[in-house]
């Protein structure tokens, strides 16, 4: 009996997805978010498992499986397969080597499992963008402009102490011990 290789397309859009999605004709890990530079952050690992594939409908006997993988940088793929005579009791998954047929006892059903693991890379995350007004209630810190820094300008309410025919006198005591350095004191019209 002659052995003939037959390509069998497996539909990756159906099956069991665990931390994976099928998007743009590709099986991918789910996105968790984006880092400070706008790069996508993926979950660390996930898998996809096919539904049972009826082999005897396609050909007379089944001796093995081979894989052709297109992997992007930053991820590792492993393909496993399992067989069953009745579609209920399955053998344990065995790894598939790229482009190498794996001999196996003839079976009526097969399943494919693809595990994806993301490689860890350095990312920058902002824990606070300092854009929320009034978030920090410390009187010596300001953050409303998108930068956290020590407050350098203070507005104090002055007390009116006297009124004359030419104007009013206001007074405010500034304790020098609360400041390391005073550059200037400016009095404005209120």
C-alpha positions as CSV (number, residue, x, y, z in Angstrom):
1,X,0.0,0.0,0.0
2,X,1.4,3.4,-1.0
3,X,1.6,6.2,1.5
4,X,0.3,9.6,0.3
5,X,0.4,12.9,2.2
6,X,-2.8,14.8,2.2
7,X,-3.2,18.4,3.5
8,X,-6.1,18.7,5.9
9,X,-7.1,22.3,6.7
10,X,-8.2,22.7,10.3
11,X,-10.6,25.5,11.0
12,X,-8.9,27.6,13.8
13,X,-12.0,29.7,14.2
14,X,-13.9,26.9,16.0
15,X,-12.8,24.9,19.0
16,X,-11.9,25.5,22.6
17,X,-10.1,28.8,23.2
18,X,-8.2,29.4,26.5
19,X,-6.6,32.9,26.6
20,X,-6.4,32.8,22.8
21,X,-8.5,34.4,20.0
22,X,-8.8,33.9,16.3
23,X,-8.2,37.3,14.6
24,X,-7.1,38.2,11.1
25,X,-6.9,34.6,10.0
26,X,-4.4,33.9,12.9
27,X,-4.5,32.3,16.3
28,X,-3.2,34.7,18.9
29,X,-3.0,35.2,22.6
30,X,-5.6,37.6,24.1
31,X,-4.6,41.2,24.7
32,X,-4.3,42.4,28.2
33,X,-3.8,46.1,27.4
34,X,-1.0,48.4,26.2
35,X,2.1,49.7,27.8
36,X,3.2,53.3,28.1
37,X,4.7,53.2,24.6
38,X,1.5,51.9,23.0
39,X,2.8,48.3,22.5
40,X,0.3,45.5,23.0
41,X,0.7,43.4,26.1
42,X,-0.5,39.8,25.8
43,X,-1.4,37.1,28.4
44,X,1.6,34.9,29.2
45,X,0.2,31.7,27.7
46,X,-2.9,30.1,26.3
47,X,-4.1,27.2,24.1
48,X,-6.6,26.3,21.4
49,X,-8.0,22.8,21.0
50,X,-9.8,21.6,17.9
51,X,-13.1,19.8,17.9
52,X,-12.9,16.1,17.1
53,X,-11.9,15.5,13.5
54,X,-13.4,12.5,11.8
55,X,-10.5,10.9,10.0
56,X,-12.1,7.9,8.2
57,X,-14.4,10.3,6.3
58,X,-11.3,11.7,4.6
59,X,-9.1,8.7,3.9
60,X,-8.7,5.0,4.5
61,X,-6.0,4.9,7.2
62,X,-4.3,7.4,9.4
63,X,-0.6,7.0,10.3
64,X,0.6,10.5,11.4
65,X,0.5,14.2,11.4
66,X,2.9,17.0,10.4
67,X,2.9,20.7,11.1
68,X,3.8,23.8,9.3
69,X,4.1,26.8,11.6
70,X,4.6,30.5,11.0
71,X,5.7,32.0,14.3
72,X,6.1,35.7,15.0
73,X,9.0,37.0,17.0
74,X,8.2,37.1,20.7
75,X,6.1,33.9,20.9
76,X,6.6,30.1,21.0
77,X,4.2,27.6,19.6
78,X,3.8,23.9,20.4
79,X,1.4,21.6,18.6
80,X,0.0,18.4,20.1
81,X,-2.4,15.8,18.9
82,X,-4.5,13.0,20.3
83,X,-6.5,10.2,18.8
84,X,-9.6,8.2,19.6
85,X,-11.5,5.3,18.2
86,X,-14.9,6.4,19.6
87,X,-14.6,10.2,19.9
88,X,-15.0,10.0,23.7
89,X,-11.9,8.4,25.2
90,X,-8.8,10.1,24.0
91,X,-5.1,9.3,24.2
92,X,-2.8,11.8,26.0
93,X,-1.6,14.6,23.8
94,X,1.8,14.0,22.1
95,X,4.0,16.7,20.6
96,X,4.3,17.2,16.8
97,X,7.6,18.0,15.3
98,X,7.7,20.5,12.5
99,X,7.5,18.8,9.1
100,X,8.0,15.3,10.6
101,X,5.3,12.6,10.3
102,X,4.6,11.0,13.7
103,X,3.6,7.3,13.4
104,X,0.5,6.4,15.3
105,X,-1.9,3.5,15.5
106,X,-4.9,3.9,13.1
107,X,-7.8,5.8,14.6
108,X,-11.2,7.2,13.6
109,X,-10.9,10.6,15.3
110,X,-8.1,13.1,16.0
111,X,-7.8,16.3,17.9
112,X,-5.2,19.1,17.6
113,X,-4.0,21.3,20.5
114,X,-1.9,24.4,20.0
115,X,-0.2,26.0,23.0
116,X,1.2,29.5,22.7
117,X,3.6,31.1,25.1
118,X,4.6,34.8,24.9
119,X,8.3,35.7,25.6
120,X,8.8,38.2,28.3
121,X,10.0,41.7,27.2
122,X,10.7,44.9,28.9
123,X,7.8,47.4,29.0
124,X,7.2,50.8,30.5
125,X,3.9,51.3,32.5
126,X,2.6,54.5,33.9
127,X,1.1,54.0,37.3
128,X,-0.2,57.6,37.3
129,X,-0.4,60.2,34.6
130,X,-0.9,63.0,37.1
131,X,-3.8,64.5,35.1
132,X,-6.6,64.2,37.7
133,X,-7.1,67.5,39.4
134,X,-7.1,67.4,43.1
135,X,-6.0,63.8,43.4
136,X,-3.2,64.7,45.8
137,X,-4.3,66.8,48.8
138,X,-0.8,67.5,50.0
139,X,-0.4,71.3,50.2
140,X,3.2,71.1,49.1
141,X,2.8,69.0,46.0
142,X,1.1,69.9,42.7
143,X,0.1,67.5,39.9
144,X,-2.6,69.2,37.9
145,X,-0.4,69.9,34.9
146,X,0.5,66.3,34.2
147,X,3.7,66.4,36.2
148,X,4.2,65.6,39.9
149,X,6.4,68.3,41.5
150,X,6.9,70.3,44.6
151,X,4.6,73.3,44.7
152,X,6.5,76.5,44.0
153,X,3.8,79.1,44.2
154,X,1.4,79.6,47.1
155,X,-1.6,81.8,47.2
156,X,-2.4,83.0,50.7
157,X,-5.6,84.9,51.7
158,X,-4.6,88.1,53.4
159,X,-6.5,89.6,56.3
160,X,-7.8,93.1,56.1
161,X,-6.4,95.0,59.1
162,X,-7.2,98.7,58.4
163,X,-9.2,100.8,56.0
164,X,-8.2,104.4,55.1
165,X,-9.6,107.0,52.8
166,X,-7.0,106.1,50.2
167,X,-7.3,102.3,50.4
168,X,-7.1,99.3,52.7
169,X,-4.2,97.5,54.5
170,X,-4.0,93.8,54.3
171,X,-1.7,91.6,56.3
172,X,-0.5,87.9,56.1
173,X,2.2,86.3,58.2
174,X,4.5,84.0,56.2
175,X,6.4,81.6,58.4
176,X,9.9,81.3,56.9
177,X,10.5,77.9,58.7
178,X,7.9,76.2,56.4
179,X,10.0,77.1,53.3
180,X,13.6,76.2,52.4
181,X,13.9,79.3,50.2
182,X,11.7,82.3,49.3
183,X,12.5,83.8,45.9
184,X,9.9,86.6,46.0
185,X,6.8,87.8,47.6
186,X,4.3,89.3,45.2
187,X,1.1,91.1,46.3
188,X,-1.6,91.4,43.7
189,X,-4.8,93.3,43.5
190,X,-7.7,91.2,44.7
